[in-house]
């Protein structure tokens, strides 16, 4: 599933490609992608004639801001957006097509068919599902060490599942949790409330640094991810630990181990990330 760096990269490329384009009509080929309204004809009718002003991101969601409407889209496992000419061949996994007045088309393809789209009046989207319970943005200036400490303090849960919980901090999925915890030297099974002030500072820095580096590299293409221009990310070449089971740790040379924490495959360097704190 695309995480914050991948979704942010898609947002940036889409802004370059579709900002200012006017929607002439919409074709929905797979109705279940459309979650709100529950009538696909109403969805298409509402969007017709509107201009895309910008594309924003909230957590792992894209926010298509139009002149009078907001469309919230989640890519889920393998959703993709791409800009095409009308005459370009149609992929069989294309489920929604936004036809623009200039003859181009924004196509949404999704092999796994798990993606979603919600349509709202401006401002309404932030008050209702799926955005209303999202936590802090880790790349926002408001995400300070003090703010992060308040989020983590006194929570009786393992640190990795906490960081994966989108109601606390958004956008950090399995890849970047593993990368940040390794960078901070913290074992994923350590109790959140057991972390010292020094560890919290290191972890906060690791989260921000890891995500920033990943965004700058265009995200990680570990499976099928590409941006809005069909380009793969490059950050997988910089992974310290994720996907490197039985390979030497780049910091100490110890072989990286893989286990399951909170139901997710988890990569750990047993030397750099010792489980030295008893879970509380």
C-alpha positions as CSV (number, residue, x, y, z in Angstrom):
1,X,0.0,0.0,0.0
2,X,1.4,3.4,-0.9
3,X,2.5,5.3,2.2
4,X,3.0,9.1,2.8
5,X,6.0,9.5,0.5
6,X,4.4,7.7,-2.4
7,X,1.1,9.5,-2.1
8,X,2.9,12.8,-1.7
9,X,4.8,12.1,-4.9
10,X,1.6,11.2,-6.7
11,X,0.1,14.5,-5.4
12,X,3.0,16.5,-6.8
13,X,2.9,14.9,-10.2
14,X,-0.8,15.2,-10.5
15,X,-0.6,18.9,-9.7
16,X,1.8,19.3,-12.6
17,X,-0.5,17.3,-14.9
18,X,-4.1,18.3,-14.2
19,X,-4.3,21.6,-12.3
20,X,-6.6,23.9,-14.2
21,X,-8.3,21.2,-16.3
22,X,-12.1,21.2,-16.6
23,X,-14.0,18.0,-16.3
24,X,-16.4,17.4,-19.2
25,X,-17.8,14.1,-18.1
26,X,-16.9,11.1,-15.9
27,X,-17.1,7.4,-16.8
28,X,-17.4,4.9,-13.9
29,X,-16.7,1.3,-15.0
30,X,-16.5,-0.2,-11.5
31,X,-19.3,1.3,-9.3
32,X,-17.9,0.0,-5.9
33,X,-14.9,2.4,-6.2
34,X,-17.4,5.2,-5.7
35,X,-18.2,5.3,-1.9
36,X,-20.0,8.7,-1.8
37,X,-22.5,9.4,-3.2
38,X,-23.7,5.8,-3.5
39,X,-25.1,6.6,-6.9
40,X,-22.4,6.6,-9.6
41,X,-24.6,8.6,-12.0
42,X,-24.9,11.3,-9.3
43,X,-21.2,11.2,-8.8
44,X,-20.5,11.8,-12.5
45,X,-23.2,14.5,-12.8
46,X,-21.9,16.4,-9.8
47,X,-18.3,16.5,-11.2
48,X,-19.2,17.5,-14.7
49,X,-18.2,21.1,-15.5
50,X,-15.9,21.6,-12.5
51,X,-12.3,22.7,-12.7
52,X,-9.5,21.0,-10.7
53,X,-7.8,23.8,-8.7
54,X,-5.2,21.7,-6.8
55,X,-4.5,18.3,-5.5
56,X,-3.7,18.0,-1.7
57,X,-2.8,15.2,0.6
58,X,-4.1,14.2,4.0
59,X,-2.3,11.2,5.4
60,X,-2.4,8.5,2.7
61,X,-5.5,10.1,1.0
62,X,-5.5,12.4,-2.0
63,X,-7.8,15.5,-1.9
64,X,-8.8,16.7,-5.3
65,X,-9.9,20.3,-4.7
66,X,-12.3,21.6,-7.3
67,X,-14.2,24.8,-7.7
68,X,-17.0,23.9,-5.3
69,X,-16.3,20.2,-4.5
70,X,-13.6,18.0,-2.9
71,X,-13.0,14.4,-4.0
72,X,-11.1,12.3,-1.5
73,X,-9.3,9.3,-3.0
74,X,-7.5,6.4,-1.4
75,X,-5.2,4.3,-3.6
76,X,-5.3,1.2,-1.3
77,X,-3.0,-1.5,-2.5
78,X,-2.4,-0.8,-6.2
79,X,-4.5,2.2,-7.3
80,X,-2.9,4.5,-9.9
81,X,-3.7,7.7,-11.6
82,X,-2.4,8.7,-15.1
83,X,-3.1,11.3,-17.7
84,X,-3.8,10.0,-21.2
85,X,-5.1,11.1,-24.6
86,X,-8.5,10.0,-25.6
87,X,-7.2,7.8,-28.3
88,X,-4.7,5.9,-26.0
89,X,-5.6,2.2,-25.5
90,X,-7.7,1.5,-22.4
91,X,-6.2,-0.8,-19.8
92,X,-8.6,-3.5,-18.7
93,X,-8.1,-2.5,-15.1
94,X,-9.2,1.1,-15.7
95,X,-12.2,1.8,-13.4
96,X,-12.9,5.5,-13.5
97,X,-12.2,8.0,-16.3
98,X,-12.3,11.8,-15.9
99,X,-12.7,13.2,-19.4
100,X,-11.4,16.8,-19.7
101,X,-12.5,19.5,-22.1
102,X,-9.1,19.6,-23.7
103,X,-9.3,16.1,-24.9
104,X,-7.1,14.5,-22.2
105,X,-8.3,12.0,-19.6
106,X,-7.3,11.2,-16.0
107,X,-7.7,7.5,-15.7
108,X,-7.8,5.5,-12.4
109,X,-6.6,1.9,-12.7
110,X,-6.6,-0.6,-9.9
111,X,-5.7,-4.3,-10.4
112,X,-6.8,-5.2,-6.8
113,X,-10.0,-3.0,-7.0
114,X,-9.6,-1.8,-3.4
115,X,-9.4,1.9,-4.0
116,X,-12.1,4.4,-3.0
117,X,-13.5,7.8,-4.0
118,X,-15.7,10.1,-1.8
119,X,-17.2,13.4,-3.0
120,X,-17.9,16.2,-0.6
121,X,-18.8,19.9,-0.3
122,X,-15.8,22.0,0.6
123,X,-14.8,21.6,4.3
124,X,-17.3,18.7,4.7
125,X,-14.6,16.2,3.9
126,X,-12.5,17.0,7.0
127,X,-15.5,16.5,9.3
128,X,-16.7,13.1,8.0
129,X,-15.3,9.7,7.2
130,X,-12.7,8.8,6.0
131,X,-10.7,11.9,7.0
132,X,-12.3,12.9,10.3
133,X,-10.3,10.7,12.7
134,X,-6.8,11.1,11.2
135,X,-4.0,12.1,13.4
136,X,-1.0,14.4,13.1
137,X,0.9,15.0,9.8
138,X,4.5,14.0,10.5
139,X,5.9,16.5,7.9
140,X,3.9,19.4,9.2
141,X,5.8,22.1,11.3
142,X,3.2,21.5,14.1
143,X,4.6,17.9,14.5
144,X,7.2,18.9,17.1
145,X,9.1,16.7,19.5
146,X,6.8,17.9,22.3
147,X,3.7,17.1,20.3
148,X,5.0,13.7,19.4
149,X,5.9,13.0,23.1
150,X,2.3,13.8,24.1
151,X,1.0,11.4,21.5
152,X,3.2,8.5,22.7
153,X,3.3,9.2,26.4
154,X,1.5,6.7,28.7
155,X,0.2,4.5,25.9
156,X,0.4,0.9,26.9
157,X,1.1,-0.6,23.5
158,X,4.1,-1.6,21.4
159,X,5.7,1.3,19.6
160,X,5.3,-0.2,16.1
161,X,1.5,-0.7,16.2
162,X,1.1,2.7,17.7
163,X,3.0,4.4,14.8
164,X,0.9,2.4,12.3
165,X,-2.3,3.7,13.9
166,X,-3.5,6.5,11.6
167,X,-5.5,8.1,14.4
168,X,-2.2,9.1,16.1
169,X,0.3,9.9,13.3
170,X,-0.7,9.6,9.6
171,X,1.0,8.2,6.6
172,X,3.7,6.1,8.2
173,X,3.1,2.5,6.9
174,X,5.1,-0.7,7.4
175,X,8.1,0.3,5.3
176,X,8.8,3.6,7.0
177,X,8.0,2.5,10.5
178,X,10.7,-0.2,10.1
179,X,13.1,2.3,8.6
180,X,12.5,4.9,11.3
181,X,12.8,2.5,14.2
182,X,16.0,1.2,12.9
183,X,17.4,4.7,12.4
184,X,16.4,5.5,16.0
185,X,17.8,2.2,17.4
186,X,14.5,1.2,18.9
187,X,13.0,-2.3,18.9
188,X,9.4,-2.4,17.4
189,X,8.1,-4.3,20.4
190,X,9.2,-1.8,23.0
191,X,6.3,-0.4,25.0
192,X,5.6,3.2,23.9
193,X,5.3,4.5,27.4
194,X,8.7,3.0,28.3
195,X,10.6,5.3,25.8
196,X,12.9,7.8,27.4
197,X,13.0,11.4,26.5
198,X,16.2,10.8,24.5
199,X,14.6,7.9,22.6
200,X,11.6,10.0,21.8
201,X,13.8,12.8,20.4
202,X,15.7,10.2,18.3
203,X,12.5,8.6,17.0
204,X,10.9,11.9,16.1
205,X,14.0,12.9,14.2
206,X,14.1,9.5,12.5
207,X,10.5,9.7,11.4
208,X,10.8,13.2,9.9
209,X,14.2,12.5,8.3
210,X,13.1,9.1,6.8
211,X,9.9,10.5,5.3
212,X,11.6,13.6,4.0
213,X,14.3,11.5,2.3
214,X,11.7,9.2,0.9
215,X,9.7,12.0,-0.6
216,X,12.8,13.5,-2.1
217,X,13.5,10.2,-3.7
218,X,10.0,9.8,-5.1
219,X,8.9,7.1,-2.7
220,X,9.7,3.4,-2.7
221,X,8.8,1.0,-5.5
222,X,8.9,-2.3,-3.8
223,X,6.0,-3.8,-5.8
224,X,3.9,-1.9,-8.4
225,X,4.0,1.7,-7.2
226,X,4.5,4.4,-9.8
227,X,3.7,8.2,-9.6
228,X,1.2,10.1,-11.7
229,X,3.7,10.1,-14.7
230,X,4.3,6.4,-14.6
231,X,7.7,6.7,-13.0
232,X,9.0,4.4,-10.2
233,X,10.4,5.7,-6.9
234,X,14.0,5.3,-5.9
235,X,14.0,5.2,-2.1
236,X,14.0,1.4,-2.0
237,X,17.7,1.7,-3.0
238,X,18.3,3.5,0.3
239,X,16.4,1.2,2.6
240,X,18.4,0.4,5.7
241,X,16.4,-2.6,6.8
242,X,13.1,-3.1,5.1
243,X,13.1,-6.0,2.6
244,X,16.7,-6.9,3.6
245,X,16.2,-10.1,5.7
246,X,19.4,-12.1,6.1
247,X,21.5,-9.3,4.7
248,X,24.1,-7.4,6.8
249,X,22.9,-4.3,8.6
250,X,24.5,-1.2,7.0
251,X,25.3,0.1,10.5
252,X,26.9,-2.8,12.3
253,X,27.0,-5.8,9.9
254,X,24.7,-8.0,11.9
255,X,22.3,-10.0,9.8
256,X,18.8,-8.5,9.6
257,X,16.0,-10.6,11.0
258,X,12.3,-10.7,10.1
259,X,9.5,-11.4,12.5
260,X,5.8,-10.4,12.9
261,X,4.8,-7.5,15.2
262,X,1.2,-6.5,15.4
263,X,0.3,-8.7,12.5
264,X,2.8,-7.1,10.2
265,X,6.1,-8.4,8.8
266,X,8.8,-6.6,10.6
267,X,12.5,-6.1,9.9
268,X,14.9,-5.8,12.9
269,X,18.7,-5.6,13.5
270,X,19.1,-7.5,16.8
271,X,22.3,-5.5,17.6
272,X,21.1,-2.0,16.7
273,X,17.6,-2.5,18.1
274,X,18.0,-4.6,21.3
275,X,14.8,-5.5,23.2
276,X,16.3,-4.2,26.4
277,X,13.2,-2.8,27.9
278,X,10.6,-5.1,29.5
279,X,7.1,-4.6,28.0
280,X,4.8,-2.9,30.5
